[in-house]
Amino acid sequence: MKTLRLSNGILLFMCSICLFSCNHHEIITIGVSRLNPAYHQWLLQIDSNLKIIDLYSLPFDSVMLALDECDGLLITGGEDIYPLYYGKEFDTSICEAFDRHRDTLEFMAFEKALHRGLPIFGICRGLQLINVALGGSLIADIPSELGTEVIHRCDNRPDCLHPVTVNGNSLLYSITGAKEVYVNSIHHQGIDRLADELKPAAFAPDQLIEVIEWRDPTIHNNFLMAVQWHPERLTVTPEMSQPLGMAFIRQAKLYHESKKSKD
Protein backbone atom coordinates (compact mmCIF):
# COMPACT_ATOMS: atom_id res chain seq x y z
CA MET A 1 0.00 0.00 0.00
CA LYS A 2 2.82 2.40 0.80
CA THR A 3 4.36 1.80 -2.62
CA LEU A 4 0.98 2.38 -4.24
CA ARG A 5 0.49 5.66 -2.36
CA LEU A 6 3.92 6.87 -3.41
CA SER A 7 3.23 5.87 -7.02
CA ASN A 8 -0.06 7.77 -7.00
CA GLY A 9 1.68 10.86 -5.69
CA ILE A 10 4.44 10.64 -8.30
CA LEU A 11 1.85 10.05 -11.04
CA LEU A 12 -0.03 13.19 -9.98
CA PHE A 13 3.28 15.05 -9.91
CA MET A 14 4.21 13.95 -13.46
CA CYS A 15 0.74 14.70 -14.85
CA SER A 16 0.90 18.16 -13.33
CA ILE A 17 4.29 18.79 -14.96
CA CYS A 18 2.70 18.01 -18.34
CA LEU A 19 -0.22 20.32 -17.59
CA PHE A 20 2.02 23.21 -16.59
CA SER A 21 4.45 22.81 -19.47
CA CYS A 22 1.62 23.05 -22.00
CA ASN A 23 0.50 26.50 -20.83
CA HIS A 24 3.56 28.43 -19.76
CA HIS A 25 3.09 31.72 -21.59
CA GLU A 26 0.68 33.34 -19.15
CA ILE A 27 2.39 35.12 -16.25
CA ILE A 28 0.73 34.13 -12.98
CA THR A 29 1.36 36.39 -9.97
CA ILE A 30 1.59 34.93 -6.47
CA GLY A 31 1.65 37.13 -3.39
CA VAL A 32 3.73 35.60 -0.58
CA SER A 33 3.13 36.93 2.92
CA ARG A 34 6.84 36.64 3.73
CA LEU A 35 9.27 35.20 1.23
CA ASN A 36 12.48 33.27 1.81
CA PRO A 37 14.70 31.35 -0.65
CA ALA A 38 13.07 27.97 0.11
CA TYR A 39 9.55 29.21 -0.71
CA HIS A 40 10.86 31.03 -3.78
CA GLN A 41 12.61 27.92 -5.11
CA TRP A 42 9.61 25.67 -4.37
CA LEU A 43 7.24 27.92 -6.30
CA LEU A 44 9.60 28.28 -9.26
CA GLN A 45 10.08 24.51 -9.42
CA ILE A 46 6.33 24.30 -9.96
CA ASP A 47 6.24 27.05 -12.59
CA SER A 48 9.40 28.89 -13.57
CA ASN A 49 7.35 31.70 -15.13
CA LEU A 50 5.63 32.78 -11.93
CA LYS A 51 5.85 36.38 -10.81
CA ILE A 52 6.36 36.29 -7.04
CA ILE A 53 5.72 39.31 -4.82
CA ASP A 54 7.10 39.47 -1.26
CA LEU A 55 4.24 41.28 0.48
CA TYR A 56 6.20 41.71 3.72
CA SER A 57 8.67 44.02 1.97
CA LEU A 58 5.90 46.44 0.99
CA PRO A 59 4.13 49.23 2.94
CA PHE A 60 0.57 48.34 4.03
CA ASP A 61 -1.07 50.46 1.32
CA SER A 62 1.11 48.85 -1.33
CA VAL A 63 0.22 45.36 -0.06
CA MET A 64 -3.45 46.00 -0.73
CA LEU A 65 -2.66 47.32 -4.22
CA ALA A 66 -0.33 44.40 -4.94
CA LEU A 67 -3.07 41.91 -4.06
CA ASP A 68 -5.20 43.45 -6.84
CA GLU A 69 -2.52 42.15 -9.22
CA CYS A 70 -2.18 38.71 -7.60
CA ASP A 71 -3.73 35.44 -8.74
CA GLY A 72 -3.08 33.63 -5.45
CA LEU A 73 -1.92 34.18 -1.85
CA LEU A 74 0.64 32.01 -0.05
CA ILE A 75 0.79 32.57 3.74
CA THR A 76 4.10 31.20 4.97
CA GLY A 77 5.67 29.94 8.18
CA GLY A 78 7.36 32.04 10.83
CA GLU A 79 6.89 33.56 14.26
CA ASP A 80 4.13 32.95 16.81
CA ILE A 81 0.85 34.79 16.29
CA TYR A 82 0.24 37.27 19.10
CA PRO A 83 -2.08 35.37 21.50
CA LEU A 84 -4.53 38.23 22.09
CA TYR A 85 -5.77 37.59 18.54
CA TYR A 86 -7.22 34.27 19.69
CA GLY A 87 -8.30 35.26 23.19
CA LYS A 88 -5.29 34.23 25.28
CA GLU A 89 -2.98 36.38 27.34
CA PHE A 90 0.62 36.76 26.28
CA ASP A 91 2.73 34.40 28.41
CA THR A 92 6.48 34.82 28.07
CA SER A 93 7.05 31.35 29.52
CA ILE A 94 5.37 29.58 26.59
CA CYS A 95 5.21 32.11 23.76
CA GLU A 96 8.20 32.77 21.55
CA ALA A 97 9.11 35.50 19.07
CA PHE A 98 6.27 37.36 17.41
CA ASP A 99 5.96 40.10 14.81
CA ARG A 100 2.96 42.40 15.29
CA HIS A 101 3.60 44.09 11.94
CA ARG A 102 3.45 40.73 10.19
CA ASP A 103 0.31 39.71 12.09
CA THR A 104 -1.48 42.85 10.91
CA LEU A 105 -0.24 42.51 7.34
CA GLU A 106 -1.28 38.86 7.03
CA PHE A 107 -4.72 39.32 8.57
CA MET A 108 -5.34 42.22 6.18
CA ALA A 109 -4.01 40.26 3.20
CA PHE A 110 -6.14 37.22 4.07
CA GLU A 111 -9.30 39.32 4.28
CA LYS A 112 -8.53 41.02 0.99
CA ALA A 113 -7.79 37.68 -0.69
CA LEU A 114 -11.08 36.23 0.58
CA HIS A 115 -12.97 39.25 -0.68
CA ARG A 116 -11.41 38.91 -4.14
CA GLY A 117 -11.85 35.14 -4.26
CA LEU A 118 -8.13 34.43 -4.57
CA PRO A 119 -6.83 30.87 -4.11
CA ILE A 120 -5.13 30.70 -0.69
CA PHE A 121 -2.52 28.23 0.54
CA GLY A 122 -1.04 28.29 4.06
CA ILE A 123 2.11 26.70 5.47
CA CYS A 124 2.74 26.12 9.21
CA ARG A 125 2.07 29.57 10.74
CA GLY A 126 -0.12 30.16 7.69
CA LEU A 127 -2.45 27.35 8.78
CA GLN A 128 -2.65 28.84 12.26
CA LEU A 129 -3.28 32.37 11.00
CA ILE A 130 -6.11 31.25 8.70
CA ASN A 131 -7.77 29.42 11.58
CA VAL A 132 -7.50 32.48 13.86
CA ALA A 133 -8.67 34.86 11.12
CA LEU A 134 -11.84 32.78 10.73
CA GLY A 135 -12.56 32.69 14.47
CA GLY A 136 -10.58 29.69 15.73
CA SER A 137 -7.95 29.52 18.47
CA LEU A 138 -4.50 28.04 19.00
CA ILE A 139 -2.58 25.90 21.46
CA ALA A 140 0.04 28.43 22.55
CA ASP A 141 2.62 25.74 23.34
CA ILE A 142 2.10 22.08 22.43
CA PRO A 143 4.48 20.46 24.96
CA SER A 144 2.98 22.31 27.94
CA GLU A 145 -0.69 22.20 26.85
CA LEU A 146 -1.00 19.00 24.83
CA GLY A 147 1.92 16.88 26.02
CA THR A 148 4.73 15.14 24.20
CA GLU A 149 3.12 12.03 22.68
CA VAL A 150 4.26 13.37 19.31
CA ILE A 151 7.39 15.49 18.97
CA HIS A 152 6.40 18.37 16.71
CA ARG A 153 9.73 20.20 16.94
CA CYS A 154 13.21 18.81 17.50
CA ASP A 155 15.88 20.81 19.29
CA ASN A 156 18.84 18.97 17.79
CA ARG A 157 17.93 19.00 14.07
CA PRO A 158 16.00 21.26 11.68
CA ASP A 159 12.96 19.01 11.11
CA CYS A 160 11.23 16.20 12.98
CA LEU A 161 9.20 13.57 11.14
CA HIS A 162 5.90 12.11 12.27
CA PRO A 163 3.00 10.32 10.55
CA VAL A 164 -0.29 11.93 9.58
CA THR A 165 -3.58 10.24 8.76
CA VAL A 166 -5.50 11.80 5.86
CA ASN A 167 -9.29 12.01 5.72
CA GLY A 168 -10.31 10.02 2.65
CA ASN A 169 -13.21 12.40 2.05
CA SER A 170 -11.06 15.49 1.66
CA LEU A 171 -9.63 17.73 -1.01
CA LEU A 172 -6.19 16.81 0.33
CA TYR A 173 -6.78 13.14 -0.42
CA SER A 174 -8.10 13.91 -3.90
CA ILE A 175 -4.87 15.79 -4.64
CA THR A 176 -2.32 13.43 -3.09
CA GLY A 177 -3.94 9.99 -3.02
CA ALA A 178 -2.19 9.45 0.33
CA LYS A 179 -3.85 8.07 3.48
CA GLU A 180 -0.97 7.62 5.97
CA VAL A 181 2.38 9.28 5.34
CA TYR A 182 5.25 10.94 7.17
CA VAL A 183 5.67 14.71 7.08
CA ASN A 184 8.23 17.11 8.48
CA SER A 185 7.43 19.17 11.56
CA ILE A 186 8.96 22.31 13.05
CA HIS A 187 6.36 24.07 15.23
CA HIS A 188 5.40 24.43 18.88
CA GLN A 189 1.89 25.83 18.33
CA GLY A 190 -1.15 24.29 16.68
CA ILE A 191 -4.90 24.47 16.26
CA ASP A 192 -6.97 24.30 19.44
CA ARG A 193 -10.54 25.27 18.47
CA LEU A 194 -11.15 24.90 14.75
CA ALA A 195 -13.01 27.73 13.03
CA ASP A 196 -16.58 26.77 12.11
CA GLU A 197 -16.06 27.29 8.37
CA LEU A 198 -13.13 24.87 8.27
CA LYS A 199 -12.77 21.10 8.47
CA PRO A 200 -9.73 19.01 9.34
CA ALA A 201 -8.27 16.97 6.48
CA ALA A 202 -5.40 15.24 8.33
CA PHE A 203 -4.34 14.52 11.90
CA ALA A 204 -1.13 13.69 13.74
CA PRO A 205 -1.23 10.65 16.10
CA ASP A 206 -1.95 12.99 19.06
CA GLN A 207 -5.02 14.27 17.10
CA LEU A 208 -3.46 17.64 16.39
CA ILE A 209 -4.95 19.00 13.16
CA GLU A 210 -2.37 18.97 10.38
CA VAL A 211 -4.42 20.19 7.39
CA ILE A 212 -7.44 22.47 7.02
CA GLU A 213 -9.76 23.19 4.11
CA TRP A 214 -13.25 24.60 3.63
CA ARG A 215 -15.97 22.63 5.44
CA ASP A 216 -18.42 23.39 2.62
CA PRO A 217 -16.55 24.55 -0.50
CA THR A 218 -19.84 25.08 -2.35
CA ILE A 219 -20.54 28.25 -0.36
CA HIS A 220 -17.08 29.74 -0.97
CA ASN A 221 -15.77 31.03 -4.26
CA ASN A 222 -12.10 30.24 -3.73
CA PHE A 223 -9.64 27.40 -3.16
CA LEU A 224 -8.33 27.25 0.42
CA MET A 225 -5.96 24.74 1.97
CA ALA A 226 -3.29 24.96 4.65
CA VAL A 227 -0.83 22.41 6.03
CA GLN A 228 1.05 22.36 9.32
CA TRP A 229 4.20 20.91 7.76
CA HIS A 230 6.67 22.55 5.36
CA PRO A 231 6.17 21.18 1.82
CA GLU A 232 8.87 23.50 0.48
CA ARG A 233 11.51 21.45 2.36
CA LEU A 234 9.84 18.02 2.47
CA THR A 235 11.71 15.27 0.57
CA VAL A 236 10.74 11.97 2.25
CA THR A 237 7.17 11.97 0.89
CA PRO A 238 7.08 13.91 -2.40
CA GLU A 239 3.33 13.35 -2.76
CA MET A 240 2.82 15.74 0.18
CA SER A 241 4.97 18.48 -1.35
CA GLN A 242 4.92 19.31 -5.06
CA PRO A 243 1.35 18.13 -5.82
CA LEU A 244 0.01 20.51 -3.16
CA GLY A 245 1.85 23.46 -4.63
CA MET A 246 0.76 22.44 -8.11
CA ALA A 247 -2.88 22.28 -7.04
CA PHE A 248 -2.56 25.80 -5.62
CA ILE A 249 -0.89 27.19 -8.76
CA ARG A 250 -3.45 25.41 -10.95
CA GLN A 251 -6.18 27.26 -9.07
CA ALA A 252 -4.25 30.52 -9.50
CA LYS A 253 -4.16 29.88 -13.25
CA LEU A 254 -7.91 29.30 -13.29
CA TYR A 255 -8.42 32.51 -11.32
CA HIS A 256 -6.20 34.36 -13.81
CA GLU A 257 -8.25 33.03 -16.73
CA SER A 258 -11.54 34.01 -15.09
CA LYS A 259 -10.16 37.48 -14.38
CA LYS A 260 -9.16 37.88 -18.03
CA SER A 261 -12.60 36.85 -19.21
CA LYS A 262 -14.16 39.62 -17.10
CA ASP A 263 -11.84 42.33 -18.44
N, C-alpha and C positions, 0 to 999 in steps of 0.2 A: 504493500500500500504506500509506503514512503517513497519508493521508486516511482510509482504511478503519480503521486502528488507532485514530485519534482518534475516529472516529464510534462505534466499538465502546465505547470508554471513556465517551463522553458518553451513549450509550444505557444502559450499565450504571448510570451516575450518575443519569439521569432515572428509570429503573425503581426504583432504590433510594429515591429521593425519594417515589415513590408508595407503596412498601412502608412507609416510616417514617411517612408522614402518615396512613395508615389505622389505625395502632395507636400512638397517642401518649399514651394515658392512663396506662399503666404507667410508673412511675418506675424507671429503670435507673440503678444506681450504679456509677461507674467510679472506681477508685483510681488516682491518677497519682503516680508515684514522686517527681517534683518538678515542680510546676506553674509555668507562666509564662503571660502573656496570649495568646501565639500558640497554645499547646496548648489553652487554655481556649476560645478563639474557634473553633478548628478542630473541636473536639468538639461545641460547641453549634450550629455550622452543620450538623452531621450530624443532631443531635437536640436541639432546644432545651429538652427536658424532662429532660435528663440531670441527675442529681445527681453532682457531681464532688468528690472528696475529695483534697486535697493531702497525701499521706502524709508528705512530708518535714517538714511543720509539726507533726507529732504526735510524742509520746514513743514509744519502741520498743514498750512494752506496748500503747499505744493503736493503733499501726499494726496489730498482729496482730488486735486486736478489730475495727478498721475493716474489715479484709479479710473478716471473717465477714459483713459487710453488703454487700460489693461483688459485682458481677456480671461484672467484668472488671478486668484490670490493664494499665495503660499505663506502660511503662518508657521514660523520656524521655532526651533528649540532655544533654550536660554535660561535666564534667571527665574527665580520664584515670582509668582504673581502676588502683588501686595494683598495680604489676607483680608483687609477691610472690604475688598471687592466682593468677597463671598461670605461676609458676615462673621469673620473671626478676628480676634485681636492680634496685633503683631506681637509675636513672642520670639525674642532674640535667641532663646535656647533651642528652638526647632526650625526657625526660618533662616534662610541663607540670603545671599545677595539678591537684591531686587532693583528694578529700574522703572521708576514711576513715569518717566517720559515714554519709555517703550510701552508700558501698560496702556497709557492714554492713547498713543498712536495706534496700537493694535486693536483696541476696542472700537476706536473711530473707524479704522479701515475695515474691520469686520462688519460693522453696521452699514457702511457705504457699499461694501461688496454684496451684502444681502439685499439691499435696496435695489441694486442694479442687476441682480440675478447672476452674479459672477460665480463660476465654479470655485470652490474653496477646498483647499487641502491643508491639514494641520499636522505638525510633527512635534511630538513630546510636549513641550510647553504649549504648542499650538493647540493640541487636543484639550489641554486644561483651560486655556483661554476661551475657546469656543464654548465649552461647557459652562463656564462662569458667565460669559456674555449672554447666554440663553437662560440664565437663572439657576444653574447648578452650583455645587460647592466642591471644595477640595479637601483631601487629607493633607494637612500642612506638613506632616513628616511621617512617612510610612513606617519606619522602624519603631517610633514611639507610639503611634496611634493604631497601627495594624499588626505589628509584630514582624518577625523575620522568617516566616515560613518560606518565603521566596526572597532571594536577594535581588533587589532591583537596581542596586548600584554597588559596584566594587571599588574599594579604596586602593587596591594594588594593581589595577589595570584599567584601561579606558572603558571597556564595555563588559558587562556580564551577559550571560546567555540564560534564557529560561524558556520553557515551552508556553505556547498559547493554544487555546482551543477555540476554533472558529465556528460561529453560528452558521449552520448550513443554509439557513433561510436569510441570507444577508447579501448585500451588494459586495462586501469584501469577498465572500466565497465565490460569487459569480465572476469576479475578476481574477482571483488567484487559483481557484480549484483546490485550495489547501484546507484541511480540517484540523490537523495538529502539527505544529511546526515550532522550531526554535527561532527566537528573535533576540536582538541585542537590547540592552537595557542600561540606561544611565540617568536615573531620576530618583528623587527622594519624595516627590509629591505625586498625587494621583487623584482620580475622581472619587468623591465621597457620595454626594447626592447627584444623581444624573438629571440633567434638565429634561423637562417633560417632553419637549419636541424631539429628543434624541433617543436612540436605542443602542444598546451595546451589541457589537458584532464579534467580539472576541474577548476572552478572559485569560488571565494568568491563573496558575493553580491555587493561589490564595483568593481568587474571585475578584481581584482588581481588574477593572475594565481597561482593556488594551486598545480597543477600536470603537469609535462612535460614527454613526451615520444618522440620517433623518429617520424618525420613527415612521412617518407616513410621507414618502417622497411625492405622492400625488398632490399634496397641498403646497408644495414648495416648487419654485421655478428654477432651482439651481442644484447642481451637484455639490454634495458636502460629504467629506470623509476626513477623519483624523486618526492617527495612530500614535501610540505611546512610545514606540520604538523609533529608531533612526534609520529609515530605509536608505538614506544617502551614504551610509557607511556599513550597511549590512551585506555580508558576502556569503554567509553559511547557508542561507535559504534565499536564493535569488528570486523565487516566486513571490516573496514578500517585500521586494524592493522595486525593481524596474517596472513590473506590470502595474503597480500602484501609481507610480509617476506617469506612466503612459496613459492610464485611464484618466488621470487628471488633465493631462495635456490634450487628450482627445476631446474632452469636454470643453476645454478652452478653445479648440479649433471650431467646434460646433457653435460655441457662443460667438466667435468671430464671424462665422458665416451668417448667423442670424442677424448680427449687428449690421453686416454689409447689406443684407436684403432689406433692412429698414431704412437705409440711407438713401 
